[in-house]
Amino acid sequence: MGYPDHLGVELRWRAVRELVDDQSQAEVTRWLRVSRIVVSRLWNQFQTTDTFTRKVFQTRSRAMTTADDRYVALNAQRHRELTAE
């Protein structure tokens, strides 16, 4: 069985609380049924920043929306004589 690679906010707080109360990372890993690296990274981040957050991955914003794409495609079809080589 695979382990999840992330925890919800409440479970992260519970995990940190258990680690602060001197439970081992291995015990918390078994208790939460997550991979060891999840608990290790959570604990390291908490020790350095006194908090933890999930990384928000920023995607590159599109220059054109899907509506813009549709508009360009329709105009190219309507005016083929202008777009033909």
Buried (B, 14 or more C-beta within 10 A) or exposed (E): EEEEEEBEEEBBEBBBEBBEEEEEBEEBBEEBEBBEEBBEEBBEBBEEEEEBEEEEEEEEEEEEEEEEEEEEEEEEEEEEEEEEE
